[in-house]
Amino acid sequence: MKKVFFYLRPHVWRMIAGVSIKFIGTIMDLFLPWILSYLIDEIVPRKNMAEILFYGFLMLVCSVIAWAGNVTANRMASGVARDTTQKLRHDLFEKISMLSCRQTDDFTIASLESRLTSDTYNIHQMIGMMQRLGIRAPILMLGGITMTMFMEPVLTLVLLAVLPLVGFTVFYISRKSIPMYTQLQQAVDRMVRVVRENASGIRVIKALSKTGYEKERFDAANKNIVGKETKASVTMAASNPLMNLFLNAGLTLVVVVGAFRVYEGQTQAGTILAFLTYFTIILNAMLSINRMFMLFSKGLASAKRISEVLDTPEDLRLLSKDHKEMRDHITFDHVSFAYHTGRSEVISDISFHLKKGETLGIIGATGCGKSTVIQLLIRFYDADQGTIRINGDDIRGIPSEELHRKFGIVFQNDVLFADTVEENIRFGRTVGEKDIEEAIECAQARPFIDGLEDGLKSRLSIRGSNLSGGQKQRVLIARALTAHPEILILDDSSSALDYQTDARLRQALGKNFKDTTTIIVAQRASSIRHADHILMLENGRTIGYGTHDELMASCEPYRQISISQMGGERHEAHG
C-alpha cells in the first residue's frame, strides 16, 4: 500500500504550495463571521458610515481572497491527482506486461483490467479529494471551534460535547466500510470477466442463440455488484444522519443556551449570529470529512489491490548463464511441468533435440500438452523439472528480450488489431518493405491481399473479423516471418488453410527459411509428415518420436491418425 502513496513524492512541493494557498483561503473564510459579528455589535451602534463601509469592504476582500485561493488550490490538487494517477497507471500497465503467465492466471485478466481502470480512478478521486477537503475541512472545523472559543467559551463547550460522538461515528463506520469496498471491487472483477467473455464470443453466442443465457449471467454479476455496493453505501450513508442528529442537537442546545445568555445580557446578538454561522461551517466541515472518509475508504481498498500487483515479485528470474557445448540448436532434457503446484503434470519427461534448420512436428489429441511445450520454450512459464536449452544456453539465463527476439510465432488463438494489413504484419518493428513483401509471398497471402480494395493499406476490423479464418492465418504467418526469426513456431496455424495452400506454404518455408529451426504444432498429419522429427503426445507424455516413416511403423496411434486423415501409405505413394 505504501508503494501507491510513494507516487506522491515527486509532487510534494506542489502539494505544499497548494496546501498553503488553501490554508490562506480557508482562514479568510473563517474571518468573515468574526468581522460580521464585530460589525453588528461594535460598528453599527456607532452609526459611523465610513467604518461600516470599511469593514464591508474588508469582508469583500476576504471573500475574494477565499474564492481565488480555493479555486487555485483546487486546480493544483486536480493537477497533482492527474499526474500521480497517470504515472501510477503507466507503471501498473508496465508491471502487468511483465507478469509471468502463471501470475496473470492467478490475478485473472478481468481483475487486472479492473485494477488498471476503476481502481486507479478511485485513487485519482482520493488524491484529489484529500487535497481539497483533507486540508480545508479540518481547518474549518478546528478554526471554527477556536474562533467560537474566543468569542463565547460557554457555548463552545456545548458544541464540543457532541464532537466525540461525531468522531466515533466516522471512525467506526469507516473501519467497517473498507473491507466492503474491497469485496465490491472483487465483484467488479467478476462482471468485467463476464463482459470480456461476451465481447470476445459474441458471434458464438448469437449463432447458438445463447443471448438470453448470457443476459442472465450478466444480470447475476450485475446484481452481485449492486448488492455489495448497496451494503457498503448504506453503511457509509448511516454516518450522515447520525452526524446531523448529533450536530443539530448541539445546535439546538446552542440556540437555547444562547437565548438565555442574550436575555441575561451576558452576550450580544451579533456574537450569537456569528456563532451560529461558525456552527454551520463546522457542520459542513464534518460532513465534508465524512465524505472524505468514504472516498478514502474506497481509495484505500483500491490502493491495496494495486499494491498487490506492484509488489508482486518477479517470477521468471534471470539466472546466471549456464552454457554447455553441443551441436543441437534446441534441447528439451526430461522436462516436466504443471500449471498449478500440487496438481497433476500437464507434460511429463519430455525430451527431444533439434539441430539448426531442422523441423519438429508435434501432434496429439486436444489437451495433450502440445501448446504447453511451446510456452515453456518461449519461457512464458518455467519448467518444474528438466532443462531447456537454445544453442547450449539454459533459457533461464537468457534475458527475456534477447530470448524472444529469436522467435517468430503464430499462436493458436492469435490476434489481429484494428489497423492496416501492413501494420499488422510490421507490428511496430523496424523492418523494410522488401522483408514484408517476401514474408507475404512465403505465407501465401499475396493473392487475397492484392484482391483487397486498398491492398496492404486496407484496414482490418478488431480481431480481423472482416477476414476469413485462412486469410487471418496467412497474415499472422507473414507477421512471424517478416523479421527472419532464428526459430519459427507455428502453433496450429494452418488449420484453416486448404491442403494445397498448406503444401505451398511448407514448400516456401523449406526454400526461403532453410536455416530457420521450425516447430509446427498441428492436428493434421499432412502438415508435419515431411518434418525431420515428429513428436507424438498423449496425456502429456511422449508415445512416439521419429520421422513419419518410423512412426508409421512403430507408433500405432500415429498410424491410425495418418490413415484416417491421409489414407496412410497409399496416400504417400500418390504424394
Secondary structure by P-SEA (a helix, b strand, c coil): ccccccccccaaaaaaaaaaaaaaaaaaaaaaaaaaaaaaccccccccaaaaaaaaaaaaaaaaaaaaaaaaaaaaaaaaaaaaaaaaaaaaaaaaaaccaaaaaaacaaaaaaaacaaaaaaaaaaaaaaaaccaaaaaaaaaaaaaaaccaaaaaaaacaaaaaaaaaaaaaaaaaaaaaaaaaaaaaaaaaaaaaaaaaaaaaaacaaaaaaaaaaaaaaaaaaaaaaaaaaaaaaaaaaaaaaaaaaaaaaaaaaaaaaaccccaaaaaaaaaaaaaaaaaaaaaaaaaaaaaaaaaaaaaaaaaaacccccccccbbbbbccccccccbbbbbcccccccccccccccccccbbbbbbbcccccaaaaaaaaaccccccbbbbbccccccccccaaaaaaaccccccccccccccaaaaaaccccccaaaaaaaaaaacaaaaaaacccccccccccccccccaaaaaaaaaaaaacccccbbbbccccccccaaaaaaaaaaaaacccccbbbbbcccccccccccbbbbbccccccccccaaaaaaccaaaaaaaaaccccaaaaaac
